[in-house]
Amino acid sequence: MKLEFPQDDADLAQSLSAVIRIGDDLWVGSDEGTKAMCLRRDKRDRSKPPFRRVDEIDLVQELDLPGKTVDERGGLPEVDLEGMDWDAQGGYLWMIGSHSLKRTAAKFATKKGKPIDDAENLARLSVISTDGNRFLLGRLPLKVDAKERSSVVQRGAYAPDHFGARLAGTERTSELLDALHDDPILKQFLIAGHELPGKDNGVDIEGLAWDAKEKRLIVGLRGPVLSGMAMLLELKVTEEFAGAGGVGRLRLQRIGAHGEPFRRHFLDLDGLSVRDLCFRGNDLLVLAGPTMPIDWPVTIYRWKKGRSRMDGRQRFVWQESGELGLWVQAELKDAERKHDRPEALTLWKKNQALVVCDAPSGKRFDKPATVEVDKVVLPKAT
């Protein structure tokens, strides 16, 4: 299935990292830029891609993000959206940024084909940086009409029971990341001056699932993977209204056994990390992949009754227990080396998930900005 974007969003179309289906729309995010984008199904014209972008939201403006200084590329610091989910009861699109650092990658050549020598590559690998809007955990209020078309409630029209909000954060941290600094395990990856970049097994958020029953968020970590165990964070938040035109404040509740503002859960994913999450009934589906940027097929684990088994305790979830297991592994059609890496998933139909990939290959990307995404069949749950 194909998604069509305007030509100006070609870079975003090639770096999709978050997706959620809301009615007849798909909302997507990218690990570049500062936008959340809505694509709508067009059932009338079958000669065109079934989903085309109809709206985009500037998250810096709409959620008053801290990074407002134009960078050397001429844009605002990227949000690096890595998870989205839909709270249908509350009418909120939840989203989260990576909260990670990044190391400048070594490369064989520039985009124009000029070789990069060893000295320059060594210098590149020495640079660790971040982007000032990556430290986002927030929500946008949406309204959905009778035809299942969704749109954002703009600032100025917020109401006390329906408003945009986010955790407190700066260009270097957030309330969530500050809390992780106090965790006896995760703080080892966050020592000031020695923090690890996300793709070096440092702290790197990927995946977000909203539990409507318990009013909580489940956050996935791409890193760190600890002795082969992947990690989830369970969060609950309170909210404060800031007026019709203000951005509300979310605050973490202290739900841990010793007053921590999170609970940890450890999953045996065969040494893989979390790339995205979604609930399917009472089960939690985990899109898994390596911590490093290497090729990998679509790999989905199923935590049976994961929603109800997160019952106020920290959990270690083992495959030997029968609770957790590999559920889907599928090679993508026309996938190429160093391209087409599964990044995000959302339920499509009862027995299908939609998987979105980063860095689409030429066979899966039509210029100026149309990208192929994949429907994956889900086995019958037993």
N, C-alpha and C positions, 0 to 999 in steps of 0.2 A: 504494500500500500504506500502511496506517495503523499508527502506533505509539501505544499508550495508556499514559498516565502517571497516577499519582494526582493528585488535585486540588491537593495541596500543592506539586506539582512543575510547575505550569502555566507558571511563568516559565522554568524550565529547558527544558521542551518547546518553548518558542518561541525558544530561543537555542542550538539544537544546533550543535556545531562540530567534533565528532570522532565517528567510527563505525568499528567493525570487526566483521566476522562471525566468530564462533567456533562451529563446529558448527551447532547449531540455535538459537543465541543471537545477539543483537546487543548489543554493549557500546557505549555512547554517552557522550559528555561534552559539557559546555556551556561557553560563554564567560562564564557566571555561576555563582555558587555554588562548592562545593568537592567535588562528588560525581562519581563514575563510576557509571553505572547499567547494569544488565543487564536486557534485555527478552527474553522467551522466546516462541517460537511456540506457539500453542495450536491444534492441528489438529482438536480435537474439537468445538469450538463455533464454527461458521462464521458465526454471527450477530454475533460480536464481532470487534474488530480482531485481525489475525493475530499481532501482537506486543504483549505487555503487560509492564510492568515488574514484575520479580520480586525484584530485589535492588538495593541501593545501597551504595556504599562511601564512607565519609567519608575523603577522602585526607589531610586534615590530621592525623587520628588515625592512620590506617594507615601513612602514610609520614613521620610526625612532621615535618610542614611547619612553617616558622618563624612564619607569621602566625597567632597564636592570640588576638589582641586583637580583641574585638568592635568593628566599625566603627559609623559614625553611622547606618547602615541597620539595625543590630541583628543583623548576621551577621558571619561571619569573612571576612577578605579573600579574594576569589575566586581560583581557580586559573587560570581562562581556558584550559581545555584546548583545544589546537588540533591535536592529532595523536595517533592511537593505531595500534598494530599488534600482531600476535599472533605470538609465537615458539612454534610448535607443538612443536618438538623440546625446548626448554627448559621449556615450560609457563609462559611469562611474557606478561602484558599490558603492553606498553610504552606510555608516554604522555609528552607534553611540553606545557608551558605556553608562552604567547606570548613571555615574557621582555620584554614591551614596556611603554612608557609610553603614557598616553592623555591626550588633550586633551578637556576638557569641551565637548560639542557645543552649538552655537547651535541654538535651537528657535523655532518660530513661537508655540507655546503649551505650557502645562503639560499633564499627562495629564488634568487636570480641565477643560481648555479655556480657562484664563486666558491671555490674550496676554502674551508676554514682550517687554519693550521693548528698544530698541537698547542702552541703557546696561547692562542686565543681560546681554544677549547678548555684549557686548564683554567684560564681566567674566568670563563663562563661558569664552570663548575664551582668556583669559589663564591659565587654570588647567591645569597639567600635573601629573599624578599617576601613581601606579601602585598595584598591589595586592600585598600582601606574600607571596602564594603563587604568583605567576605564573612564578617562576624555577625551575620543576620540570622535571627530566628523570629519570624513574624507571620502576620496573616493579613490578607486583604478581604474586605467584605464584598461578596458577590450577590447579585440577584439573578434568579433564573426564571424565565417566563414560561408560559404554557407550552411553548414549542421547544422547551429544553435548551434555549439559547441563554448563555450566561454573559454578564457584563459587570464591571467593577462599579461599586458605589463610590463616587468620588469624594475626596475631602471637601468639607463644606456641607455635605449631606449626611454626615455620620449621625447616628442616634445612640443613646446609652446602651441599647441592647444589640447594636450592630455597628461596629467601628473597626477601623484598621489599627493595628498595634504591633509592637515589637519589644523584645528584651532590650534593656539598656546596653549600649555598646559604643566603642570608639573605633578609630582606624587601626587599633592594634589588638583589641580584645572585646569580650562581651561578658555579660553576667554568667553565661554558661561556661565559657573558657576559664574565667576566674575561679569558678567552682571546681573545675577539673585540676587546677593547680594545687588544690588541697587533697586530691585523691592520692592515696599511698602508692598506687601503681602508675597512674597517668602522669603524676607530677614529675616522674623520672624522664619523661619525654618533653617536658616544658620548662626545664631549668633555664633561667634567663641567660642569654648569650650562647646557649648550647641546644636550643630547640631544634628538633629534627623536622625537615620538610615532610609534607604528607607522603610523597612517593618514595621516601627513604624510611618508611615505617613510622613516621611521626603521626601526630594527631591529625586526622583528616576525616571529616564527616561526609558520609554519602548515604542517603536514604532517609526517608521520613514516612511514618505511618500514623494516622490519627485513629484512635480508638474511641468511637462515639459512645460506647456503653460506659466506659470508665472515665471519659473526658481526660484523656492523657495522650501524650506524644511518645512514639517510639523512634529513637534516632539510631541510625547505623553508623558504624565506624569502619572506614576503609583501612585505617590504621590508628593505633598499632594493632597488629596481630600478635598475641602473646603465647609463645610456645604452641603455635598452631591453633589457638582459640580466637575466634572473632568476638567482637563485643557490641552489645546494644546498650543504649542508655534509655531509661524510662523517666519521663518528665511529666510534671503537672504544673500548671501556671495559674496565677490569679491575674485579674485584669483591672485596669483603672482607666476610666473614660476621661478624655482630655478636651471635650467640647466637639461641636459639629465639624470644626475645621482642623482639629488637632490630631496628632498621632498618639494613640493610647499607649499605656505602659503595661507590659507583661512582666511578671515576677515569678521566679521559680519557687515552688513550694518545697518545704523540707520533708521529703517523703522517705528518706533513707533510714535504716535501722539506728544510726547514730546521728541523725539530724542532717544528713547530706541532702542537697537539693536534687538528687537523682538516685535511681537504683541502677546497678550494673547487671547485665546478663551475659553469660559467656556461651558461645555456640561452637560446636564441633563441626566445622565446615571443611574438613579435610585440608586444613591449612590455608584456605582461601579467606578473603575478607568480604565485607558487606558492600554491595554497590547500589542496591535499592531495596525497598521493603514495600509490601502491601498486604492488607488483610483480605482473606477470601473466606467469608463467614467467620468461623472461630479459629481458622488456621492463619498462621503468619507465613507468607511467602518471602523468601530471601533470594534476590538476585546476587550471585556471588562471583568473585573474580580475584585475580592476584592483586596484591598491594601495588606492585610495579606496573608500569605501562607496557604490558606484553600481550600478545594475541591470546584469545581464549574464547571458547564457544559460549553460547547462551547456557548458563548453568543456574538452575533454580532449586533451592532446598525448600522443604516444607516442614515447618514446626507444627505438628498436629496439636490442635487446641491451644496454640500458643497464646491466644488472647486471654483465655481463662487461666492458663497455667502461670501467667505473670500475676500472681495472687498476693502481692505484698511482700514477697521474699526475693532476695537475690537468687538467681538460678544459674547452675551449670547444666547445659543441655547436651547430652551425649547421643550419638547415633545408636550406641549399644542399648540404650533404654527403649528404643522403638518410638520415641517422641519425634525424632528428627531424622530426616534422610534426604538423599539426593532424589529429586522428583523429575526434573527435566534436564536433559543435556542435548543441545541441538546445534549443528553447524549451520551458519547462515549462507544462503545462496549468494554466490558471487563475492563472498568475503575475500579480502586480499591481505597479504602480510602488512603489518603496521597500520592497518585500517580496520574499520567496522568492528569496534570493540563495544560490547553491550554495556550500556550505562544506566538505563532506567527502564522501569516497566510499570504498566497499569493494567487493570483488568479490562478486557475488551468485551467478551461475552462470558457466559457461565463457564464455558470450557476453553476459553482462549485468553491469552495475555498479549498485550502489545509491547514489543521491545524496541527501544530507541538506542541507536549506536552513535558513538563519537567518531570523528574522522572518517566519514564515508569514502569508499573507494570510487574511482571514476565510473564504474558500472552501477553504482548505487546513488550517484549524484548527477543530476541533469542541470546544466547551466541554464539560466543564471542562478537559481536557488531552489531546486526541487530535490528532496531527499527521500530515499526509500526507508521505510520502517517495516518491522516484521511482526506478523501474527504467529504466535506459538501455541500449539495445542497443549492444553493442560490435561493430565490423566484424570480419570474419575477418582475422586477422593474415597478412600476406604478407611 
